[in-house]
Amino acid sequence: MATGKFRLKTNNDWNTIFFRFKQGKQFDIETSTGIQVPKGRWSDAKQEILATKEINYKSTNIKLKEFEAYIRKEYEDAKIIKESITINGKWLKEKIDIFFNRITKNEEVNEKIFFTNFINVFIEESKTKRTKKGTPIKPRTIQHYNTTLNKIVAFENHINIKLKLTEIDSSFHEKFISFLETEQKLNENTIGGYVDDVKLFCNNADKKGISVAKEFKDFYSPSNKTKDIYLREEEIDLIYNTKFDQDYLDNTRDWFIIGLRTGLRISDFLKLTKQHIDDEFIYKETEKTEFPVIIPIHQQVQEILKKRSGNFPRKISDQKFNVYVKEVAKIAGLNEQTEGAKICKLEIIENGKKIKIPRKKFDKYPKHELVSSHICRRTFATLLYGKIDTLTIMKITGHSTESQFLKYIKITPKEYAEKLKAYWKNNNL
């Protein structure tokens, strides 16, 4: 029968506990547990640490006994299930690292212990996985997984600890959110996205039978009600009718009107060409959802195409569009003080140095400073809501559920009241 014994090899102020494991003439192996005890506080006869104030001797003694039982079980399992396994010093060292949750030289073992190691494997697997609908996981989703991983690595560096899957508990949840808020200066919606990924990673590990802290199931994802803006009909008309002397602004204005009147994302409307027009409709398969949409051509868009001999405006990058469109809105007179968020440079301390990072800041700004490509689709949906059936709008915007759509549009309680008032007036009620 295999036997195990702890012992010290030195008599210094601090001494490492070694574990010797032997089975007759088959093997006799020994390696360090990595646990140290102060001089004179180890009992070879009792196989335990004697009372001392210098370490938590009670919990360490319990851990040593649990370890010995663990090694015996692993050895018996190896004899029955994995007959080809060689019981040697390497085997024992790996078992010690696994039991005490330490980095090993075996990456397959590490991914079952350490959170970031598991996430790396999860991300690699995601590149070939399929969704429930049978479609590949989108590159943008995988990119978000990588960003979440980077935030977790930054958090580990901040607390100087390599996190284990068993440590992703309520304490981690609280400290991680605090780190993202105070150190990274992120808003609640962004933080919520990272927490959602953490829950996804932990759930995947749990399904694989890997030991995780079950508290992840109760993690909440922070969120706030964003002050996203949209344009009113009179504001769109104002932009459409404004004269721009510079060609680049005239070109940007035309693209902006097209975005506002088609409800397409910038990744779709800036790629429109003559080939997407058939009769009086625009046909486009959207990049994000790969969903084909058919949109009737609005009169303002028709006039833009007519002005350009049937062609769409000159090509422009997303980045330049979002810079120029603010100038377009400013010249058109969109100066009303409006609640919203814009990217500002915030100062943080990273690795002991002050650096400036771009972050969203919520406040009141002149409306033209808040204008970007993101308001095109939202404006389209908000202005049409209540005028035509919701399903028709959703077929163009690409929202899969009505609840998702209703969260997206921006109609205030006062505007709902105005709609009801107009309905009563028009119907003499």
Sequence and secondary structure as in RCSB ss.txt:
>XXXX:A:sequence
MATGKFRLKTNNDWNTIFFRFKQGKQFDIETSTGIQVPKGRWSDAKQEILATKEINYKSTNIKLKEFEAYIRKEY
EDAKIIKESITINGKWLKEKIDIFFNRITKNEEVNEKIFFTNFINVFIEESKTKRTKKGTPIKPRTIQHYNTTLN
KIVAFENHINIKLKLTEIDSSFHEKFISFLETEQKLNENTIGGYVDDVKLFCNNADKKGISVAKEFKDFYSPSNK
TKDIYLREEEIDLIYNTKFDQDYLDNTRDWFIIGLRTGLRISDFLKLTKQHIDDEFIYKETEKTEFPVIIPIHQQ
VQEILKKRSGNFPRKISDQKFNVYVKEVAKIAGLNEQTEGAKICKLEIIENGKKIKIPRKKFDKYPKHELVSSHI
CRRTFATLLYGKIDTLTIMKITGHSTESQFLKYIKITPKEYAEKLKAYWKNNNL
>XXXX:A:secstr
  EEEEEES  SSEEEEEEEEEETTTEEEEEEEEEEEETT EETTTTEE   TTTTHHHHHHHHHHHHHHHHHHH
HHHHHT TT   SHHHHHHHHHHHTT   S HHHHTTTBHHHHHHHHHHHHTT B TTS B  HHHHHHHHHHHH
HHHHHHHHHT   BGGG SHHHHHHHHHHHHHTS   HHHHHHHHHHHHHHHHHHHHTT    GGGGG       
       HHHHHHHHH   SSHHHHHHHHHHHHHHHH   HHHHTT  GGGEETTEEEEE TTT  EEEEE  HH
HHHHHHHTTT       HHHHHHHHHHHHHHHT   EEEEEEEEEEEEEETTEEEEEEEEEEEEEEHHHH  THH
HHHHHHHHHBTTB HHHHHHHHT SSHHHHHHHS   HHHHHHHHHHHHHHTT 
